[in-house]
């Protein structure tokens, strides 16, 4: 189940995977992939404001990857690209 809303802080699919920003697709590869991107500073600010480091994820390995990425980002970093692979029926 998912919900759709608008705004950078709560747009698209609710991200209960690692606690970061919601996912609002901006493109599709046509190969069961949806693609989005975020400015690095927007991702840093969102994750700081929403206490992502304290989020209790059901996928701790994926959350650790996110936290490692956040530790490397700064305001001059390139945008963060997010690729979601859909399940095939």
Secondary structure, 3 states (H helix, E strand, C coil): CCCCCCCCCCCCECCCCCCCCCECCCEECCCCEEEEEECHHHHHHHHHHCCHHHCCCCCHHHHHHHHHHHHHCCCCCCCEEEEEECCCC
